[in-house]
Amino acid sequence: MNLCVLGLLWLLCSLPLITAGASTAAMFHYTLELTKNEEGYVGKTFIRGFRSLFVRATLLWMIMAGAALFLVFDLYCCQFIIFSAVLRQAARILILSLMILSVATGLYLFPFLAFFRTTVKQTLIRSFITAVANLHITAVVLLIYGLGAAASYLVPPLFMIWFAFASYAASFCFAAVFRRYEEGVQ
């Protein structure tokens, strides 16, 4: 039941799209506490995380959204390259590779921010390094979110809570990875 409430809180706090990063970080603040059996009241914990992580999470959200828009625009522009088809294809592969790295980094950003108290720059760099260094965990987390997205597609009313359930499951993966790095990051 707490995850249903969490999903609703996440959705409501993400409605002004600019706060989606803070809302996601607050959700991970709660789900990562659940993995340690230290959770409190869902509303109180979520709001506390939302407030404490708001500025850094919103900045990270804007950076990732800007990077995503830039890469999508670049991919669109690739079709208009006047050079040979080989060069056009190489540019597409390069941009798609950067998109994959951006998605992998984005998966770790908000959980990393909720678990560690780091600056925006440290969070970006360490999320990238963690995603690349733990590709097997990154693939599992992508699978978890893919299954959640498929479930919400098949049963649309689940959309309100699929992200909370998937994030809770992914939090176990994140917590296992982050605990290995805990001493070096703090």
C-alpha positions, 0 to 999 in steps of 0.5 A, spaced: 500 500 500 505 504 501 508 503 494 501 505 491 501 512 495 508 513 493 506 512 486 501 517 487 505 522 490 511 521 485 505 523 479 502 529 483 509 532 484 511 531 477 506 534 474 509 541 473 514 537 469 520 541 472 519 538 478 520 531 476 527 530 478 526 532 485 520 528 485 524 522 482 529 523 487 524 523 493 521 517 491 528 513 491 529 517 498 524 513 500 525 506 496 532 506 498 530 506 505 525 501 504 531 496 502 534 498 509 528 497 513 528 504 515 522 507 512 518 511 516 511 514 513 511 514 506 508 522 505 513 524 511 519 521 508 517 523 501 516 530 502 523 530 507 527 528 501 523 532 496 525 538 500 532 536 501 534 534 494 530 539 490 535 544 488 540 539 486 535 534 483 532 539 479 538 541 476 540 534 474 533 533 471 534 540 467 541 537 465 539 530 463 533 533 459 537 538 455 542 533 453 536 528 451 533 534 447 540 535 444 542 528 442 535 527 439 536 533 435 542 531 433 540 524 431 534 528 427 539 532 423 543 526 421 539 525 415 540 531 412 548 530 412 550 532 405 556 527 406 556 520 404 552 514 407 557 511 410 559 518 414 551 519 415 551 512 418 557 513 423 554 519 425 548 515 427 551 510 431 556 515 435 549 519 437 546 512 439 551 510 443 551 517 446 544 516 447 545 509 451 550 512 455 546 518 457 540 513 459 545 508 463 547 514 467 540 517 468 538 511 471 543 512 476 542 519 477 537 520 482 538 514 486 545 516 487 543 523 489 538 520 494 543 515 497 549 519 497 550 527 499 554 529 493 554 535 489 551 535 482 558 535 478 560 529 483 553 525 482 553 526 474 561 523 474 560 518 479 553 516 476 556 515 469 562 511 472 557 507 476 553 505 470 559 503 466 562 499 471 556 495 473 553 494 466 550 487 468 546 491 474 544 497 469 541 491 464 537 488 470 535 495 472 533 496 464 529 490 464 525 492 471 523 498 468 521 495 461 517 490 465 514 495 469 512 499 462 510 493 459 505 492 465 502 499 464 501 499 457 497 492 458 493 495 464 493 502 463 491 504 470 497 501 473 501 507 470 500 511 476 504 506 480 508 502 475 514 507 476 514 506 484 514 498 484 519 498 478 523 503 482 522 499 489 525 493 485 531 497 482 532 500 489 535 493 491 540 493 485 542 500 486 543 499 494 547 493 493 552 497 488 552 503 492 554 500 499 560 497 495 562 504 494 559 507 500 566 509 504 569 512 498 564 517 496 561 520 503 
